[in-house]
């Protein structure tokens, strides 16, 4: 993997997808960041590839407990939602993310996730005052689309 990576992007669509095989995560309002644990430390990149580690030391320091080679993609803000990067299907990436962050704790933590569309719609309709700006929808078998422009749904991402 070449760094800095190009994170997945999105485009607007009118509604959340229906049918089997979709997984949903809340989308927090914040600064997009890629966090990379190297053998020697932690490097944080902005969406454009600029090194921003010094701006996010509150994330870089706790990330030192992550295994070298770990790469996280997420929104950095007071709730610090994160999403693991890998060339594996979403369900495997999500499991790996939960496992790798299990012993880290806040501020590095996975965002809420569900495979129930009604729950995702309820999150979208009720959690905006807590900083949730949308819902991310991902097919269970999808690989991470490095640099690709994927589908959004009026504040909801689909990839």
N, C-alpha and C positions, 0 to 999 in steps of 0.2 A: 504494500500500500504506500502510495506517495503522499507526503504531507507538504503543505496543508491539503486536506481533502476538500472536495467540492460537495457540500451537504445537499441533500434532496430538497427541492423547492416544490411549490404547489401552485394550483390555479383554481379559480372559483367554479363551483357547481351549486345548484339550488337546494339540494337535499342530501341527507345521509343515505348511503346505499342500503338496500334491503336484500334479504336472502341469506343463505348460510355462508359461513367462511369469513365473515367480517369481524374484526376486532376494533375496539374504540378506545382511545385514550383522551384525557382532557388535554387541552392546549393552553398552556399558561402564557400570560403576557410578559415578555421579558426580552433579553438580549440573546440571540442565537449564538451558541458557543460549541465548539468541538474541544473536548478535554482529552488529552493524550498522556497516558502514563508511560514514560520511557524507563530504561534501565537506571537512569540517573536522576529522574525527577518527574515533574509534571509540566506540560506545555498546554496553554489554553489559546485557541485561535478564534477569531471572529468569523462570521459567515464569509467574509471576503478573503480570509486567509491571513489577516494581520495577527501577529502574536500579541495577546492581551493578558498574559499571565499576571502581570503586576496589578491589573485592575480586579482580578478575581482570586486573590490569595486566600480568601475565605473558602474557596472551593479547592484550590490547588493544594493547600496544606493537608486537609483531610483525605484528598485523593492519593496521597503518598502511600496509603495502606492498600491500594488496589494493586493487583498483579501487573508487572511490566507487560506492555503490549495491549493493555485495556484502552479502548477508545470509546468515549461517550459523546453523544450528540444531543443537545437539549437547549432549553431556555434557561438562562441564568438570571435570577432575580431573587428576592427574599425567600421564595419557596423552592428554588433551584430544581425544576423538573428535568430529568435526564432520560435519554434513550440510547441503548447500546447499538453500536455499528457492527455489522458483520455481513458476510455474503451468504448468510443462512436465512431460512424462512422466518417470517415475523415471529411465529410462536416459539421457535428456538431462540431467537434473539431476546425475546421478552423473558424467557426462563433464565437465560444466561445473565441478563441484566439484574433480575431479582436476586439471583444467587450471588453475583459478585458484589452487590451492594448490601447484602443481608447483614454483614458485620461492620459496615461503615457508618450508617445512620446519617441523620441530617448534619449538614445541609445537602449531602448527596443522597438522593432517594428517587425511586421510580415514581412516576405519576400514576394516578388512578387509571385502571384499565378494566374493560369488561368485553365480553362477546355478546352482550345483550343490548340490542338497539334501543329499546325503551329506556333502559338505564342511562345510556349515552345521551338520549334526548332530554331526560330529566336533568342530568348534569348540566347540559348546555343551557337549559331554561332557568336553572336555579343557582348556579355557582358563579355567575358573572360578578357579583359583588365581592367575591373572594379572589378575583384575579384570573378566573378562567375565561379565556376569550374565544374558545371554540372547542371542537371535538375532532380528533384525528381518527380517520378510519383507514385500516390497513387490512388487506386480504391476508389470511393466515399463512398462505404459502409464498408470500412475496418476499423477494430479496430487497435489500436496501438500495434504492435507486440513486447512487452517487451522482450528484450534479443534475439529475433529471428534474424536469418540471412535471410534477404529478398533479392530481386532481384535488381541489379544495371544495368545500361545500359551505358557502356563506359562513365564514369563520370556522369551517370544519375541513380538516385535511384528509384526503384519501390517497393512499399509495399502496 
